[in-house]
Amino acid sequence: MARQGPPPALLARYGGDVVLRFNISTAEEAEALAEATNTLFLDVWESTAEWADIRLAKDMVPSLLGLLPRSLEYAHTPLIYDLAQAIYESYPAPTTEDDTSPLSQKHRPFSPILTTPSNKVGTNIFFSDYRPLSVIVPWMRLMQSLFDTHVRMINIGITYEGRNIPALRVGVHPTNSERPSGPRKTFIVAGGSHAREWISTSTVNYIAFSLISSYGKSKEMTKLLEEFDWIFVPTINPDGYVYTWETDRLWRKNRQQTSLRFCRGVDLDRGWGYQWDGARSKGNPCSESFAGDEPFQAVEADQFAQWAMNETENNNVKFVGFLDFHSYSQQVLYPYSYSCTHSPPTLENLEELGEGLAKAIRLTPHGENYAVTSACEGSVAIKDGIKKESKGFHPRLETGGGSALDWFYHTMGVKYAYQIKLRDTGSYGFLLPKENIVPTGTEAFKAITYLGNFLLGNKGFELRQKEKQATDTGTLQRNPMPEALFGIQPIQNDLQDSNAVSAVDEPSDFEWELKRRRRR
């Protein structure tokens, strides 16, 4: 069915909007832009050390430029001219012309029905497009049912609107009476804190399925599931995610009621307890970065934190890694987010592993380049002529306090905590086309397996050649693959045994990595 233009409701909301990129080169420009976006209640899509992307109505552009230095009049570029059309194209197309299901275009603007175009035979159905929560949750239940030896569906907490925050716990606990039983080392892989960042949710699901379906086929992957538990949370913000499908594609916050009836929502990545900086947005619930009136006012952030603390205090869990997926800008970010002048005590370890994660992504076939820096420095420019070590930074467009990244690192003592901002670098922003789902997921999966191998002391690398020989001779135990029951083509053909960086790495790269690690 050929797609028509955006529906009237979408045109009414975003028909006159554009996304502009401002290139920032001076402190005066950065400060003026930060103040102007706050004054005009503009939506800052993303900001890095070089640029800031801002969404606004076309008729607001003169007002914005009037508040900025003259230099910025010539230092901005339109990224998205027709935002309403771009949003419309980011939703799955209607399934059939006479679709009369409750989810059809007749009843709502966009249809999330699982279909795959007939000319794309062999496409992995689930990852061929973005999926609403009403499809993701049954898919998670199916993963538990099909792979019950190492997958369990759990509930992290309850949202403001009463929905579950679903997650998959993946791992195998080998029985070995001679092995001392200590706390279970566990990774958290989360996405969807900001509802409009759909690629983060699909990426968490892609990583989960890739790891789950590799058990028993890859010795490397099997070892990662035996040594660690993996908690996959596709969206920490189910209420907001549902709202992006049903009402407003660019909604960012949760759906919590605030002191202003017409301004709902708290920013889930600004409402955590460590270095909460709500004073900057306090009294302005309409701000996209509203952190609440006090730490953990955001229901979902509080639920997630309570769950994590209960796991460590009562369930014999030790969190060793936290990866929080966002979009966009292609960056691997480590603590701290709240300050560019305070360095984490394990900075060298964080930088070392961060560089390895970026390298694993880059060496993926058609892999993208990801920058590595602190979460604060990744969102603020460094002043011209001042060395990074001198801590000369321009003003920030948004506060960085109260982040999940800093809370898990500092409060929970998670040694390796990262926020990874996925594709792209601004051409599409939050409206990344569906064709990027699998490539982005593949890159992230390479990074995840690199992380696991890193914490195993590179044992995964040492075993890889033996594993390949075992696979070639058919000696690895294989679980039945029920992809056909779900219409899914196996992913392992794309990943095989190079689940870290081995497929394109040279021996010298491993030596380089080992040399770096010996310095600790």
KARARA-V814118 format. One record per backbone hydrogen bond with DSSP energy under -0.5 kcal/mol. NH is the residue of the N-H (numbers start at 1). CO is the residue of the C=O. Records with the same first field share a line. If there is no record, write none. Layout:
NH = CO, CO
This chain:
11 = 7
12 = 8
13 = 9
14 = 10
15 = 11
17 = 14
18 = 56
19 = 80
20 = 54
21 = 77
22 = 20, 52
23 = 21, 75
24 = 22, 50
30 = 26
31 = 27
32 = 28
33 = 29
34 = 30
35 = 31
36 = 32
37 = 33
38 = 34
39 = 35
40 = 36
41 = 38
42 = 37
43 = 55
44 = 42
45 = 43, 53
46 = 53
48 = 51
52 = 22
53 = 46
54 = 20
55 = 43
56 = 18
58 = 16
60 = 57
61 = 57, 58
64 = 60
65 = 61
66 = 62
67 = 63, 64
68 = 65
72 = 69
73 = 70
74 = 71
75 = 72
77 = 21
79 = 19
80 = 19
83 = 17, 81
84 = 14
86 = 82
87 = 83
88 = 84
89 = 85
90 = 86, 87
91 = 87, 88
99 = 96
104 = 101
107 = 104
108 = 104
111 = 92
115 = 113
120 = 117
123 = 120
125 = 123, 487
128 = 125
129 = 126
135 = 132
136 = 132
137 = 133
139 = 135
140 = 136
141 = 137
142 = 138
143 = 139
144 = 140
145 = 141
146 = 142
147 = 143
148 = 145
150 = 147
151 = 147
152 = 169
154 = 167
156 = 165
159 = 163
162 = 159
165 = 157
166 = 164
167 = 154
168 = 232
169 = 152
170 = 168, 230
171 = 150
172 = 225
174 = 172
176 = 174
179 = 176
180 = 178
182 = 180
184 = 316
185 = 183
186 = 318
187 = 229
188 = 321
189 = 231
190 = 188, 323
191 = 233
195 = 193, 252
196 = 251
197 = 194
198 = 196
200 = 197
201 = 197
202 = 198
203 = 199
204 = 200
205 = 201
206 = 202
207 = 203
208 = 204
209 = 205
210 = 206
211 = 207
212 = 208
213 = 209
214 = 210, 211
215 = 211, 212
217 = 214
218 = 214
222 = 218
223 = 219
224 = 220
225 = 221
226 = 222
227 = 223
228 = 224
229 = 185
230 = 170
231 = 187
232 = 168, 230
233 = 189, 231
234 = 232
236 = 191
237 = 192
241 = 237
242 = 238
243 = 239
244 = 240
245 = 241, 242
246 = 242
247 = 243
248 = 243
251 = 248
254 = 266
258 = 260
261 = 259
263 = 260
265 = 256
267 = 290
268 = 266
270 = 267
272 = 402
275 = 273
276 = 273
280 = 277
281 = 278
282 = 278
284 = 281
287 = 284
290 = 287
296 = 271
297 = 294
302 = 298
303 = 299
304 = 300
305 = 301
306 = 302
307 = 303
308 = 304
309 = 305
310 = 306
311 = 307
312 = 308
313 = 309
314 = 310
315 = 310, 311
317 = 311
318 = 184
320 = 186, 318
321 = 186
322 = 416
323 = 188
324 = 322, 418
325 = 190, 323
326 = 420
328 = 422
329 = 422, 424
330 = 422
331 = 421
332 = 371
333 = 331, 419
334 = 373
335 = 417
343 = 341
347 = 344
350 = 346
351 = 347
352 = 348
353 = 349
354 = 350
355 = 351
356 = 352
357 = 353
358 = 354
359 = 355
360 = 356
361 = 357
362 = 358
363 = 359
364 = 361
367 = 364
371 = 330
373 = 332
375 = 334
376 = 336
378 = 374
379 = 376
380 = 377
383 = 392
386 = 383
390 = 387
391 = 388
392 = 387
393 = 391
394 = 381
402 = 274
407 = 403
408 = 404
409 = 405
410 = 406
411 = 406, 407
412 = 407
414 = 408
415 = 413
416 = 320
417 = 415
418 = 322
419 = 333
420 = 324, 418
421 = 331, 419
422 = 326, 420
431 = 428
432 = 429
436 = 433
437 = 434
439 = 435
440 = 436
441 = 437
442 = 438
443 = 439
444 = 440
445 = 441
446 = 442
447 = 443
448 = 444
449 = 445
450 = 446
451 = 447
452 = 448
453 = 449
454 = 450
455 = 451
456 = 452
457 = 454
458 = 453
459 = 456
461 = 458
462 = 458
463 = 459
464 = 460, 461
467 = 463
468 = 464
469 = 465
470 = 466
471 = 467
472 = 468
473 = 469
474 = 470, 471
475 = 470
476 = 470
479 = 215
482 = 480
485 = 482
486 = 482, 483
487 = 483
488 = 483
494 = 491
495 = 491
496 = 492
498 = 495
504 = 501
505 = 501
509 = 506
510 = 506
511 = 507
512 = 508
513 = 509
514 = 510
515 = 511
516 = 512
517 = 513
518 = 514
519 = 515, 516
520 = 517
